[in-house]
Amino acid sequence: MKRVLEHYESQSEYEAFAEDEAAYEDPNQTFMEIPNELVPVVRERIAKKTALTSNI
């Protein structure tokens, strides 16, 4: 976790923008807009799905 935090804190504004743009252009990534109040529910369901598929 510390390495991730250091990575993002050390980025310039340009580097952060370039990284975001690259992610949006990646065909293996999907971005969805959801209401803030649903974020905990979505995270919980992803965690459950991940746990189920990792036990297979």
N, C-alpha and C positions, 0 to 999 in steps of 0.2 A: 504494500500500500504506500509505503514511504517513497519508493521509486516512482510510482505513478504521480504522486503529489509533486515531487521534485521536477519531474518531466514537464508538467503543465505550468508550474510556477516559474520555470526558467525559460519558457517559450516567449519569443517576441510576439507582438500582435500579428505581424505578418506570418510568422510560422504557425500560429494558432489558426489563422484564417485559411492558410494553405492546407493544413491538416483537415479542417472541417470540409473544405471543398473536395478534397480527395475522397473523403468518406461518402459524401453525397454522390459522387460519380462512380463509386464502387458498386458493380452489379450484384455483389454478394451481401450488400447491406440494405436494410429497409428502415426508413424513418417514418414514424407515425406521430401525429399530434393527438394527444389525449388530454382531457381535463385533469387538472392537478389533483382533484379529489379522488380520481380513479387510479393514480399512480401506485399507491400501496396495494391495491387489488391486483393490478397487472403484474407487479413485481412478485407477489405471492403466487400467482398462477404460473408464472415463468419458473419460479423456484420449484414448485411442485412438479411441473412437467420435466424439468431438468433432473430432478431426483428420480422420477419414474424411469426416464430413459437411460440414466446412468446405472441403474440396477439391472438392466437387461443384459 
